[in-house]
């Protein structure tokens, strides 16, 4: 009868085959994390839902050794409804669909549109970025984007918090962009801001 020590390599091989055969993959690399700040309280999404008061708030994006993240904010849930693996419309042209925003988030706006994106990034070689402020800790950066006003790009008008519908947020991190090539997605997350 074989001893346990002799059977150990066989058991390890069988476990590896079971895991590989089940389609399990290593978890994807964490490139960013999103939270919110309102009334000095840090708020994390729960099951993709963020409950906020109808008042100014801050989007906090922690970048883990990654330059930036694309963000779409919209009253339309077209991106929010995408399943993992489904590309957003015109994904190949993602870098050219980034809206121009004021440096250091001087407008303190959240620009809402179903077709365009914000690119929230930090590059130490540049003397500008799209956040109000950043905290740098080694290769990790936390950027803060304060939202004091909502602006509907598609309707070209400012909106009051008290009249705003739920907002759908879609975030996507990609490999560094190479001109002429389609973007390569690393990770995505989506959440819905609901008003209290």
Buried (B, 14 or more C-beta within 10 A) or exposed (E): EEEEEEEEEEEEEEEEEEEEEEEEEEEEEEBBBBBBBBEEEEBEBEEEEBBBEEEBBBBBBBBEEBBBBBBBBBBBBBBBEBEEEEEBEEBEEBBEBBBEBEEEBEEBBBBBBBBBBBBBBBEEEEEEBBBBEBEEEEEBBBBBBBBBBBBBBBEEEEBEBEEBBEBBBBBBBBEEBEEEEBBEBBBBBBBBBEBE
